[in-house]
Amino acid sequence: MSANFPFQENIDVFAGEKAEKEYWIKINSKDATSTSPFNFSVKFTMNIATGKNQYLKEAIIEDKYQDIKKIEVSDVIIPRFIPNDILGLVFDGVNLIKIGDTSSYLISTYPGINMRCGVFSSAPNTYPYIKLINQKDCVILASITSSPILSDDLSTFKYKELKMIDHITINNIVYPILDISSNNIITLDDYTVKGLPNIILPNEASLIMANYYSNNIFTTDIGNFSITPKTITINGLPSNALQTMFASNIIRFTDGTNNLYQIVSKYTDVSGGTVLISTGYGDEPISLSGDITMQLFGYGSRDMIDERIFYIEMDPFTPVKSSATDSSLNKMFGVLFPSTQSKNWLYCSGEPHEAFLPRDLRKLDKITFTIYDSNGISLNDTFKNRPGFLNPNYFSNMYTTIVLKVEEVDKTLVAKKNEKK
């Protein structure tokens, strides 16, 4: 017997050695074929021919894991910001109630919302507005004719992050604000073919500010434009001018009319011009002259730190018994909680796990991860429900990192221990 190794030469078992081994498995969604950081798969296999995964277009763990006694989600890091699926800012605590058979709406607020009507004077004209403040945002509602004047003197309102709003989203349709009165009433441009509902979001108590995330993306001469009700052709467009444009974005040209266009797709024609296929909200193509500025209405971003919890699904590891009052959550492997955050990333804690009986040990072949928000809605839907992104590289730097802790039973060691007994 060696003095350095305290075991008998005829027994290959260290005194007190456990029959389980722990492994820490590091998984990154950027190595998977999926473009979504919230729904991706990893396989546990070996490429017999090369021993490497360099020819396999999937996320691969190049080893086998079997006789699994316990699997645990140790750490999860997700993108902190993802694109919103609502056009504009959701401003909580506000309802719109339709006034008779008109396109005017009374603004009704919940407790905690500060609302004040005011009039800005710029001789010889006056410009009415409504100021709304909740715990997170401060906005000014103004008509599309008043907002440019008010925007030129935002210092009057004494809020650094103030946003001027002159469009409202209702049921995914954008309506310009035509007028504002002093008794908390706004009048919208009523597209007769669309039809305005009587009460806007009465249960959710939220108002969607369509142009909260709007920005001017370029200015060019009218000679570079050709516009019809369904297509917009732009020549001489900078290569990066439309990099933040998605399918279903709304664009508007500074032509003094209310015409809006919703983008369906884009392509480059034979002459090198960029052609945007669109659905026009107006009845006629707009008439443009002089220098034209294109304004893009964006979807903004959703901060994941605002979620109460996250659910993680790890197919095929599904709880064997019902574990949630909401039956749709029974398939979830566990719960994660938003913890610490950095500028672009959110660390989630919770350590959900599952243990298995000796007669029901598992092996790892393939795991598909899906992450859900606190309402049980897959975060992948943000990506899946918006196909045809006009910038395919937008999500190239967005990925999720998951660390699994796996306990594997060493059956050989167990057998030898049994023989020793």
N, C-alpha and C positions, 0 to 999 in steps of 0.2 A: 504494500500500500504506500503511495506517495505521500510525503509529508505535506505537500502543497494542495492535495486534492482529497478532502475528507469523505471518501466513499469506498465501499468495499469493491475490490476488483471484479467480482462476479456479479455486481448489481449496478446498472447504469442509471440509478436514480439518486439525485442529490437529496440529502436529508432535508425534509421540509419543503421541497420544491413543489410548486403548484402545478396542477394539470391543465392550466389555462395560459394562453399567451395573449398579450395585448398588442394591437396594431393601431396606428394612427394613419388614416387614409385621407390624403389631400386631393380634393376634386375642384376643378375650375371650369366653369361653363364655357369659357372661351376656347377650350379644347374640344368641345362637342360640335356636332354639325348644326345644331339649332342656333338661330340668331338671337333667341330670347334668353336672358339670364334668369328667367323665372320658370322655364320648362325645358329640361334637357336630360339626357341619359348618359350613363357611363357603363361600360362593359368590363367584366373581369375575365380576361382570357389571355392566351399566348398565341402569337402567330408562329405556328410550329415550324414554318419554313425558315423564318429569319430570327425568331425570338424577339422581334421588335414590332411596333405598331406603325412604322413609318409609311406603310402602304395601305393602312386602314384609315378611312375617313370618319373615324369615330373617336370619342374620348375613351381611352383604354387604360385600365390598370393591368399591367403585364404580370399578373400572378393570379394564383387560385386561392380563394378563401373558402373553406368548408368547415363543417362541424362548428358552426357559429352558435355560441351560447348567449351572447348579448351583443346588441348593436345600439349605438348611441350617437346622436347628433351633438358633437361637442361645441363646434363654433360655426357660425354662419355670418358672412359679410355680403351685403347686397348693395346695389347702387342706391344712393340716397335719393336722387331725383330721377323721375321718369316722366315722359311726356304725359300730359293729361289727356283724357278722352272726351273732354268737354271743351267746346270752343269758347274761351274766355275765362274770367274769374268767377267762381262761385262765391257770392257774397251772402253769408248766412244771416238769417233773422229778418228777411224782407219778403213780403208777398205783393203781388200786383192783382188788383181786383178791377175787372172791366166795368166801365160805366155805361149802362144801357147798350144800345145798338150802335156803338161808336168804336173807334180805335184808341180811345183814351182810357187810362188806367189810374186808379188811386193807389198810391204807395202806402202799404200798411206794414208797420214794423213791430217786432217783438221786443219785450223788455231787454234793456242792455244795448239797444241800437240808438245811436244819436243821429237824429235827422233834423236838418234845418233848411228852410227855403231862404233864398236870398236873391238880390238883384245887383248885378255889376253894371256900373254906369261908365260909359265911354262916350262923351258928348258927340253928337246929340242923341245917341242910342242907349238903350238899356237892355241887359241880357240876363234873364232869369235863370237860376240854377237851383239844384238840390244837392246838399252835401250829406253824405252818409258815412258814418263811422262805426265800425265794430271793433272787436278786440285786436284784429290783425290788420285791417285795411281802412283807408280813407279814400273816398272817390267823390267826384263831382259829376252829377248828371247834367248834361246840357244838350241842346238841340244841335243838329249837324251844322247849322249856320252860325250858332253862337260859340261852339267849342273852339274854333281856331282863334277867335278873339280872346276868349278866356285863357286859352293855353299860353298866349303871349304874355300874360301877367299872372302866372301862378303864384307869385310872391304875395299876392293879395290874400291868399287863403292860408298862408303860414304853415304849410305842411310840405316837408321836403319830398316825401314819397307819394305825393298826391297824383292821382290819375284822372284824366278827363275822359268821360265815357259818353259817347253819343250813339251807341248801338247796343241793342239787347238781344240775347239769344233766347228763343222760346221754342221748345220742342225741336232743337237742333236747327232752327231757322233763324237767320239774323235779320233784325228789323231796325232801321234807323229811327232815332228819336227826332220827330219833327218839331215838337213844341213842348214847353214846360210852363205850367201856371204856378201861381203863388200858393195854391192850396194843396200841394203834394200830388199834383196830377201831371202825368206825362202823356203825350200823344205820339203814337207810333205810325210809321208808314205802313198802311194796311195793304199787303199784297192780296188782292181779292181771291186769287186762285189758291192761296195758302190757308186762309181762314184762321182768325185769332180766337183762342179759347177764352172762356169767361173768367176763369181764375187761373193764375199762373202758379204752379207748384204750391198748392195750399197746404200740403202736408209736410213737405220738406222745408218750407219757409226759407227759400233761398232765391236770390236773383242772380242771373248770369250776365256778367258784363262782357259783351262780345268782343269789344276792341280794347280790352284791358292790356292784352299782350301784343297790340299792334305796333308795327314799326314801318318806316319807309325804307324799302330795300334798294331802290335805285331811282334815278331821275334821268330822263333822256328826251330827245326831241321827238315830236309827233311823227316825223318822217320815218322813224324806225318801227312804227306800230301799224298793224292791220287788224281790225277788230270786227268780228261778226257776232251774232248771238251765241254761237257755239265754240268759236275758236279765237284765240288771241295770238298773233304772230309778232314776235319781237326780234328785230335784227340788231346785231352789234351788242348783244347782251354779255356782260362780264361772266366768265366761266363760273364764278362762285356766287353770282347774284341770287340764285334760287336754292342755295344749299340748305336753307332752313325751311323750305316749302315742302309740305306733305300733300298727298291726295286728300281732298276734302277741306283744304285751307280755303279761306275766303280772301279775295283780293278786291281792292277798290282803287280807282284812279282819281287823282285830284282834278276832276273836271267840273266840279260844282253840281253834279247830279247825285242821285241816290243809288245809281246802278251798282250792284255787287255781282261778283262772279265767284262761283265755287269750282275749285280746280278738280278735275277728274283724273287727268294724266298729262304727260308732256312727252314730246319727242323733238328731234332735230330734223328739219326738212332738208331737201337737196341743196338749197341755197345757203345752208348753215344757220338759218334762223331758228329760234326756239318757239315751238308751237305749244300752247297750253290749250288742252281740250277742257271746256268748262260748261257749267250749267248756269246760265244767266238768270238772276233774280228779276231783272227788269224785262219789259216787253220788247224794247228796241235796243239795238246797239248804241253805245254812247257816242257822242260827237266830241272829239278832242281837238285841242289846238295848243300851240306853244310848247313849252317844256312840260313834260308829263311825269308825275311821280306815282309810282306804284306803292300802295300801302297794303301790307300783309297782316291779316288777322291771325294770330297764332293761338295754339292750344295751351301754351304755358307749360309749367311743370308741376308735378305732384311731389310733395316732400314726404318721404316715407316715415319720417320721425313723428308725423301726426297720427299714424296708425296706432291703435290701442294694442293690438296683438297681430301676429301673423300665424297662419297655419301652414304646416309643411306636409306634403304627401310624398311618400317614398314607395312607389309601386315596385315590387309586389308585397312590401311589408305593411300589411293592413291589420289593424287590431281585430282579434278574433271575436270580441264582444262589442256590443254597442257602447259607445263611450261619450256620446254627446246628446244633449236635448234636441239639437237640430240634427235630424237624421242624415242630412247631406254632408255632415262633417264626420260621420263615422269612419270614413275611409282615411282620415288624416292620421299621420303618424304621431303628430304632437303639435305643441304650441311654442311659438317663439315670441320674445318680447323685445321691442326696440330698446336698446341700451345706450351705448355711447356712439357719437357720430363725429365724422371729420367733414371736410369741405364737400367731398363727393361720395362718401361711403357711410353705411350704417351697420354697426355691429349688433347682432341679435343674440340674445341669451335665452336659456330655457332648458337646454340639455334633454330633450325628449329621447326616450330609449324604450327598448323592448327586450325582454329576456325570454329564453326558450327552455323548455324542459329537456332532460337528456334524451328522451325518446323523440323529440321534435327539433333537433338541431338543424340549422339552416346552412345554406351555402350561398355565395354571392355569384350570380351569373350576370345580371343586368339590373340596374336601379334607375328608375325614372323619377326625377325630382320635379315637383310643382309647388310653387309658393302662392299662397292666397292671402288676401287682405283680411281685415277684421270682420268684414261682412261675408266672408266665405267666397269671394269672387276672385278668380284666378288673375294674378297680375299679368299673366301671359295674354289675357284678353286685350290689354292695351296695345299689344303688338299684333295679335291675330286679327282683331277687328278693324285694323287700319292697314290693309294691304296696299301695295303700290306706293310705298314711300318714294318720294322723288329724290331723296338722298339716301342711297342704299348703305352708305358707310356711317350713318348717324349713330348706330348702336355698336360700332366696332370696339369702342372702349368701355362698354358697359358689360360687366360680367359679375357672376356670383361665385364666391368661394365657400366650400363646405368641407368641414373636417369631421370625419367619422371615427369614433373609437369602437373597435371591434375586439371582442374576446372570443378566441378560438380554442376549443378543447383539443388537447393533444391526446388522442385516443391511444397512441402507442405508449405514452407515459402512464395513462390511466391503467392500461393492461398490465404494465410492469409493476405498478404499485399494488394492483390486485394480486399478482403472483407473489409479491413479497409478503402480503398478508397471509 
